Amino acid sequence: MMMFRDLAARMDDVVFRALSDAAAIDGRPVRGMFYAPWLAPQIGQLKTGLVEPHLVVRDGDACGVEKGAMVCIDGFCDAQYEVVSIQPDGTGITALILRPVIVD
C-alpha cells in the first residue's frame, strides 16, 4: 500500500510536468508556475490581492535559493526578476516572490 506522501509526490510530478513553465534561478533550470499581476489571479470569485509576480516551485527546487537570486522565466526572458521573499507553504511547495529588475 502506498503512503499518502508518495501519492502526493506522484501527483505533484504530474501537475508540474503538465502545467509548469521552464525557468532559471541564477542560471539553474527549474520548473515552476509563474504568476504575474497583469494576469489578474483569482480564486473562484475572490481576487487574491497578489500584486507581485511570483514563481511557485517544489521545495527541492527552492533549496539554496536566497533573497536577491535572479530568476528568468522562459517566454518572459526579456525581463529578469529578483527574489524578494521565499514563502514555503508546508505542503512541499514554495512561492518565490519576485520583483522585476530594470535594466538600463
C-alpha positions in Angstrom: 0.0 0.0 0.0 1.3 3.4 -1.0 1.8 6.1 1.6 -0.1 9.4 1.2 3.2 11.3 0.9 4.2 9.1 -2.0 0.8 9.6 -3.7 1.1 13.4 -3.2 4.6 13.4 -4.7 3.4 11.5 -7.7 0.5 13.9 -8.2 2.9 16.9 -7.9 5.1 15.3 -10.6 2.1 15.0 -13.0 0.9 18.5 -12.2 4.3 20.2 -12.6 5.1 18.2 -15.8 1.8 19.3 -17.4 1.3 22.9 -16.1 4.7 24.3 -15.2 6.8 26.9 -17.0 10.5 26.5 -17.7 12.5 28.9 -15.6 16.1 29.5 -14.4 17.2 30.6 -10.9 20.7 32.0 -11.0 21.1 30.1 -14.3 19.9 26.7 -12.8 17.0 25.3 -14.7 13.8 24.6 -12.8 10.1 24.0 -13.5 7.6 26.3 -11.8 4.3 28.1 -12.2 4.7 31.7 -13.0 2.0 34.2 -11.9 2.0 37.8 -12.9 -0.2 40.6 -11.6 -1.2 41.6 -15.1 -2.9 38.1 -15.4 -5.4 39.1 -12.6 -5.1 36.0 -10.4 -8.4 34.9 -8.9 -9.6 32.1 -6.6 -13.2 31.5 -7.5 -14.8 34.9 -7.5 -12.4 36.4 -4.9 -9.4 38.4 -6.1 -6.3 37.1 -4.3 -4.8 40.6 -3.9 -1.5 39.4 -5.1 0.4 42.3 -6.7 3.9 40.8 -7.1 4.9 38.4 -9.8 5.9 35.0 -8.2 7.1 31.6 -9.2 5.8 28.6 -7.4 8.3 25.7 -7.3 8.7 22.4 -5.4 10.7 22.7 -2.2 13.6 20.8 -3.7 14.0 23.4 -6.4 13.8 26.2 -3.8 16.7 24.7 -1.7 19.6 27.1 -1.6 17.6 30.0 -3.2 18.2 33.2 -1.3 16.8 36.7 -1.5 18.5 38.5 -4.4 18.6 35.4 -6.6 17.9 36.2 -10.3 15.0 34.5 -12.0 14.3 34.2 -15.7 11.0 32.7 -16.9 11.0 31.0 -20.3 8.9 33.1 -22.6 9.4 36.2 -20.4 13.2 36.4 -20.6 13.1 39.9 -22.0 12.7 40.7 -18.3 14.5 39.4 -15.3 13.2 39.1 -11.7 14.9 39.3 -8.3 13.7 37.1 -5.5 12.5 39.4 -2.7 10.7 36.8 -0.5 10.7 33.0 -0.1 7.4 31.5 1.2 7.2 27.8 1.8 3.6 26.7 2.4 4.3 23.4 4.3 3.0 21.1 1.6 6.1 20.7 -0.5 5.6 23.9 -2.5 7.4 27.2 -2.1 6.4 30.6 -3.6 9.3 32.8 -4.7 8.0 36.4 -4.6 9.7 38.4 -7.4 10.4 42.0 -8.3 11.2 43.0 -11.9 14.7 44.1 -12.5 15.0 47.2 -14.5 18.0 47.0 -17.0 19.2 50.3 -18.4 
